[in-house]
Amino acid sequence: MNVMYFAWVRERIGIPQEAVETDAATVSDLVAELVAREDRYAAAFADISALRVALDQELSDFDAPLAGVREVAFFPPMTGG
């Protein structure tokens, strides 16, 4: 699946997107796999309450299943302005 990172998440990880092979059942499982990779992922996902996730361009929750999902995007909450 394609995993995309935006704003400070991208800055901490150092790349805007990557193809990830995973057996993760949920978004939280995917985050756990990423955090186990390297410290930069651990820094980006240290406080998931400060993050939002979209699955195939639809806002979702971290307990959402990943079955059939092609794209996961992580980003900080958006504010109006």
Kinemage of the C-alpha trace (Angstrom):
@kinemage 1
@onewidth
@group {chain A} dominant
@subgroup {mainchain}
@vectorlist {calphas} color= white
{ca met a 1} P 0.000 0.000 0.000
{ca asn a 2} L 1.062 3.605 -0.464
{ca val a 3} L 1.678 5.439 2.821
{ca met a 4} L 1.799 9.233 2.678
{ca tyr a 5} L 3.079 11.694 5.268
{ca phe a 6} L 2.162 15.383 5.476
{ca ala a 7} L 3.393 18.486 7.328
{ca trp a 8} L 5.546 17.803 10.411
{ca val a 9} L 4.988 14.049 10.057
{ca arg a 10} L 6.808 14.181 6.701
{ca glu a 11} L 9.527 16.368 8.214
{ca arg a 12} L 10.212 13.897 11.028
{ca ile a 13} L 10.209 10.833 8.789
{ca gly a 14} L 12.091 12.554 5.979
{ca ile a 15} L 10.049 11.325 3.007
{ca pro a 16} L 6.646 12.304 1.610
{ca gln a 17} L 5.473 8.763 0.806
{ca glu a 18} L 6.538 5.163 0.488
{ca ala a 19} L 5.247 1.781 -0.615
{ca val a 20} L 4.806 -0.444 2.430
{ca glu a 21} L 4.355 -4.206 2.469
{ca thr a 22} L 2.364 -5.037 5.584
{ca asp a 23} L 0.223 -7.687 7.202
{ca ala a 24} L -1.223 -5.097 9.609
{ca ala a 25} L -4.922 -5.572 10.283
{ca thr a 26} L -5.597 -2.003 11.467
{ca val a 27} L -4.076 1.452 11.195
{ca ser a 28} L -2.757 1.082 14.754
{ca asp a 29} L -1.026 -2.154 13.756
{ca leu a 30} L 0.570 -0.365 10.799
{ca val a 31} L 1.789 2.423 13.072
{ca ala a 32} L 3.320 -0.158 15.410
{ca glu a 33} L 5.166 -1.753 12.472
{ca leu a 34} L 6.461 1.626 11.299
{ca val a 35} L 7.563 2.670 14.798
{ca ala a 36} L 9.530 -0.587 15.127
{ca arg a 37} L 11.504 0.262 11.946
{ca glu a 38} L 13.522 3.301 13.005
{ca asp a 39} L 13.668 6.153 15.500
{ca arg a 40} L 12.391 8.665 12.931
{ca tyr a 41} L 9.070 6.806 12.759
{ca ala a 42} L 8.930 6.588 16.541
{ca ala a 43} L 9.381 10.370 16.694
{ca ala a 44} L 6.650 10.977 14.122
{ca phe a 45} L 4.148 8.674 15.829
{ca ala a 46} L 5.071 9.406 19.456
{ca asp a 47} L 1.651 10.979 20.110
{ca ile a 48} L -0.975 9.625 17.736
{ca ser a 49} L -3.616 11.762 19.460
{ca ala a 50} L -1.936 14.646 17.584
{ca leu a 51} L -2.474 12.902 14.233
{ca arg a 52} L -5.283 12.207 11.815
{ca val a 53} L -5.436 9.397 9.280
{ca ala a 54} L -7.197 9.011 5.950
{ca leu a 55} L -7.762 5.696 4.194
{ca asp a 56} L -8.185 5.995 0.448
{ca gln a 57} L -8.736 9.751 0.938
{ca glu a 58} L -11.480 9.397 3.567
{ca leu a 59} L -10.942 10.403 7.205
{ca ser a 60} L -10.813 7.385 9.429
{ca asp a 61} L -9.804 6.123 12.882
{ca phe a 62} L -6.680 4.358 14.053
{ca asp a 63} L -8.712 1.225 14.830
{ca ala a 64} L -10.019 1.050 11.237
{ca pro a 65} L -9.281 -2.136 9.277
{ca leu a 66} L -6.781 -1.984 6.409
{ca ala a 67} L -8.273 -4.786 4.307
{ca gly a 68} L -8.528 -3.554 0.723
{ca val a 69} L -6.996 -0.154 1.485
{ca arg a 70} L -4.567 1.152 -1.158
{ca glu a 71} L -3.553 4.466 0.407
{ca val a 72} L -2.972 5.586 3.992
{ca ala a 73} L -2.222 9.235 4.774
{ca phe a 74} L -1.027 10.616 8.113
{ca phe a 75} L -1.274 14.330 8.909
{ca pro a 76} L -1.788 16.743 11.807
{ca pro a 77} L -5.285 18.132 12.458
{ca met a 78} L -6.288 20.830 10.014
{ca thr a 79} L -7.492 24.219 11.154
{ca gly a 80} L -9.670 26.700 9.335
{ca gly a 81} L -8.518 30.119 8.417
